[in-house]
Amino acid sequence: MKSSKLCVEQIALIEMHDAVIDRVVLPANGLVTLDFSKLYVYKTVAIERFEIWLYAAVLDLRGVSHLTLDGELTELDRVDDAEFTSDTGSPVEWKCLLDGSPVSGVLVRYGSGTQLVVRCDRAQLTLLEPQRHLEDWTGPL
């Protein structure tokens, strides 16, 4: 799949809640890839007006030194929340992931309570072609 031509400035929010991770790829060179089949992206149309789009995406985690999965996953599991942290433990904003910013920790919580924990050096989120327009949203995010 090709990467999206969506400008970062057009993106108001990337919503990890209810995202679907289809695969976690673990090659031997310190790279871990999370393949998202569903990731919700809010595109700015005007002030407090947004289009919500469903995207496929890839999150590449580089310099991985630790990965654990606490619990079991099923095909029905959805992401409940995801946190990205810096070396100092402060949160890393999702927009920073679009430019491959330094990230030392990733915590993905699933609705079932299962957690995926990764220690790494850098994270790069690539939005692929949009799958479909879901709805319009008016109001603050």
C-alpha positions in Angstrom: 0.0 0.0 0.0 1.2 3.5 -0.8 1.7 6.1 1.9 -0.9 8.9 2.1 -0.3 12.3 0.7 -2.2 13.9 3.6 -0.3 17.0 5.0 0.4 16.9 8.7 -1.2 20.4 9.0 -4.5 18.9 7.9 -4.5 16.3 10.7 -6.3 17.5 13.9 -6.1 14.2 15.7 -5.1 10.6 15.3 -7.4 8.5 17.6 -5.8 5.3 18.9 -9.0 4.2 20.7 -10.7 1.4 18.8 -7.8 1.0 16.4 -7.1 -2.5 15.1 -3.5 -3.8 15.0 -3.5 -6.8 12.6 0.1 -7.8 12.9 3.2 -7.2 15.0 6.3 -8.0 12.9 9.5 -8.8 14.8 12.5 -8.9 12.5 15.9 -9.6 14.1 17.4 -6.1 13.6 15.8 -4.2 16.5 12.8 -3.1 14.3 9.3 -3.9 15.4 6.4 -3.0 13.0 2.8 -2.6 14.1 0.4 -3.0 11.1 -2.9 -1.1 11.7 -5.9 -2.1 9.6 -8.0 0.6 11.3 -6.8 3.9 12.6 -9.1 6.9 13.0 -7.9 10.3 11.6 -9.6 13.6 12.1 -8.9 16.0 9.2 -9.5 19.7 9.7 -12.1 21.2 7.3 -12.6 24.5 9.1 -12.5 25.8 12.7 -14.1 23.1 14.9 -15.2 21.2 11.7 -13.6 17.8 11.0 -13.9 14.8 8.7 -13.3 11.5 10.4 -11.5 9.0 8.1 -10.5 5.4 8.6 -6.9 4.7 7.6 -4.5 1.8 7.4 -1.2 2.6 9.0 2.2 1.3 9.9 4.1 2.1 13.1 7.8 1.3 12.9 9.6 1.1 16.2 13.4 1.3 15.9 16.2 0.4 18.3 13.9 -2.0 20.2 15.5 -3.3 23.3 12.4 -4.8 25.1 9.0 -6.1 24.1 6.5 -7.8 26.3 2.8 -8.8 25.8 1.0 -9.0 29.1 -2.1 -11.1 28.5 -3.7 -12.8 25.5 -5.0 -11.2 22.3 -7.9 -12.3 20.2 -9.0 -11.3 16.7 -11.7 -9.1 18.3 -9.4 -7.1 20.5 -9.3 -3.3 19.8 -6.9 -0.8 21.1 -8.3 1.0 24.2 -5.4 3.5 24.5 -1.8 4.0 23.5 0.9 6.1 25.2 4.3 7.2 23.8 6.9 8.5 26.2 10.3 10.2 25.9 13.6 9.4 27.7 12.4 11.7 30.6 9.1 9.9 30.8 7.0 12.8 29.5 4.3 12.1 26.9 5.2 12.3 23.2 2.4 13.8 21.1 1.0 11.6 18.3 2.0 14.3 15.7 5.6 13.7 16.6 5.3 10.1 15.5 4.6 11.3 11.9 8.2 12.6 11.6 10.0 9.7 13.3 10.7 11.5 16.6 12.7 9.9 19.5 10.4 7.7 21.7 11.7 5.6 24.5 8.5 3.8 25.5 5.3 2.6 23.9 2.4 1.2 25.9 -0.6 -0.2 24.0 -3.6 -1.1 26.2 -6.3 -3.3 24.7 -10.0 -3.4 25.7 -9.4 -6.9 27.1 -6.8 -5.6 29.6 -3.9 -7.0 27.6 -0.9 -4.7 27.3 1.9 -4.4 24.7 5.0 -2.7 26.2 8.0 -1.7 24.0 11.2 0.1 24.8 12.8 1.6 21.7 14.7 4.7 20.4 12.4 6.0 17.7 8.9 5.7 16.4 7.6 6.5 12.8 3.9 6.4 12.0 3.1 6.2 8.3 -0.5 6.7 7.3 -1.4 4.6 4.2 -4.2 5.4 1.7 -7.5 6.3 3.4 -10.0 3.4 3.5 -13.2 5.5 3.8 -14.8 8.6 5.2 -16.8 7.7 8.3 -18.5 10.9 9.3 -18.2 14.6 9.9 -17.7 16.2 13.3 -18.5 19.7 14.4 -17.3 20.9 17.8 -14.1 20.8 19.9 -11.9 17.7 19.9 
